[in-house]
Amino acid sequence: MNLYKDYKLICLLVSSEIKRARLKYEQNFVEKAKNNLKILYKYLNYLQLIKVSIKALKKTAKIFKKKS
């Protein structure tokens, strides 16, 4: 039973680390995309193929609105 608990703990740690790394990557990506929208559109087209959303983009959607 102890082995099962260790396995579950490691699974939780790995999945949380993957989520954290993905979010960090996407935040860096959004910062780069501010200056070069071509990168953003290329990445969005790629994500449409695999049906995944960009969480960092949802959080920082204000930067892509047109400034008056």
C-alpha positions in Angstrom: 0.0 0.0 0.0 2.9 2.3 0.7 4.2 1.9 -2.9 0.8 3.0 -4.2 0.9 6.2 -2.1 4.4 6.9 -3.4 3.2 6.4 -6.9 0.3 8.7 -6.5 2.4 11.4 -4.9 5.0 11.3 -7.7 2.2 11.4 -10.3 0.8 14.6 -8.7 4.2 16.2 -8.5 5.0 15.4 -12.1 1.6 16.7 -13.4 1.8 19.9 -11.4 5.4 20.5 -12.6 4.3 19.9 -16.2 1.4 22.4 -15.8 3.8 25.0 -14.2 6.4 24.6 -17.0 3.7 24.9 -19.7 2.3 28.1 -18.2 5.8 29.5 -17.9 6.5 28.7 -21.5 3.3 30.2 -22.7 3.8 33.4 -20.6 7.2 33.8 -22.3 5.6 33.1 -25.6 3.0 35.8 -25.1 5.7 38.3 -24.2 7.5 37.5 -27.5 4.3 37.7 -29.5 3.7 41.3 -28.4 6.4 42.3 -30.8 5.9 39.6 -33.5 2.3 38.5 -34.1 3.3 36.1 -36.8 4.7 33.8 -34.1 1.3 34.0 -32.3 -0.7 33.1 -35.4 1.6 30.2 -36.3 1.3 28.8 -32.7 -2.5 29.2 -32.7 -2.8 27.4 -36.0 -0.7 24.6 -34.6 -2.9 24.4 -31.5 -6.0 24.1 -33.6 -4.6 20.9 -34.9 -4.2 19.4 -31.4 -7.2 21.2 -29.7 -5.4 22.8 -26.8 -5.9 26.3 -25.5 -3.3 28.8 -24.4 -3.9 29.6 -20.7 -1.5 32.5 -20.6 -3.1 34.1 -23.5 -6.5 34.0 -21.8 -5.0 35.7 -18.7 -3.4 38.5 -20.7 -6.0 39.0 -23.4 -5.9 42.8 -22.7 -2.5 43.2 -24.5 -3.9 42.2 -27.9 -6.8 44.7 -27.9 -6.3 47.7 -30.1 -5.3 50.9 -28.3 -7.3 54.0 -28.9 
